[in-house]
Every structure is written in structure tokens, then in C-alpha cells.
Amino acid sequence: MNTRVFIISFGTLPALQQWMNETCGTFDVLLDRDRTVYKAYKLERSRLRSRSPRTIWLYFTYWLQGRKFHDSHGDDTTQLGGDFIVDKNGILRLVYPSHDPADRPPVDDLLSALKNL
């Protein structure tokens, strides 16, 4: 399968570089400081959902595991993300706007969408 993964971030360059070095530095990253892509895909911002019990629990379990927390470098922590699969013709094959920062699509859904390209 011929695919490319892009990570789109609105963060500052130092925050993005730190996150990439600590997590998955092998993907292409696009910096969208004006959130043009976020707005085009109608990704929400939510103070309530970005601090939901589910999100707090996730960060608590990270803390128990001794995992590092990423400095936001003053970025907006209320911006929610999403996962999308776009085919070579620009057609959206998977649309998954995150409900909260811990929300990601099941891996089976991602693989199924990729198989159908």
C-alpha cells in the first residue's frame, strides 16, 4: 500500500519539535499556526472536554507510569484534533474528529479505511 502520514499541528515550533523527538519523529509534519486546516475540517475547541474526567484519568495514568508530560509552550490546550484518511483523489475515506484529547479512532477502523483505498 502506498500511503503517507502527515501530522498537522498548530503549536509553536519548539513545542512541536519536542513532541516529535519524544513520540514519533519519523512522520512529515505541517505547522498550521492559523489553524486553517483545523477550521476546514471543523475541529472544535472545548475547555470543558479538554479537561474532562477521561482526559484527567489519561494524564493521571501517564503520571503513574512515569511518562513525561509535554510542555504546551503557551499553546491553546483547548484545541481538539482528529484523524482523517484522504485518498489520492482528495476524497475523505475516514473522518474522526476527536471528542476529547484522549479520543482516537480504533486501529481496526484506520486499517479498514486504508485497505479500501
Secondary structure, 3 states (H helix, E strand, C coil): CCCCCEEEECCCHHHHHHHHHHCCCCCEEEECCCCHHHHHCCCCECHHHHCCHHHHHHHHHHHHCCCCCCCCCCCCCCECCEEEEECCCCCEEEEEECCCCCCCCCHHHHHHHHHCC
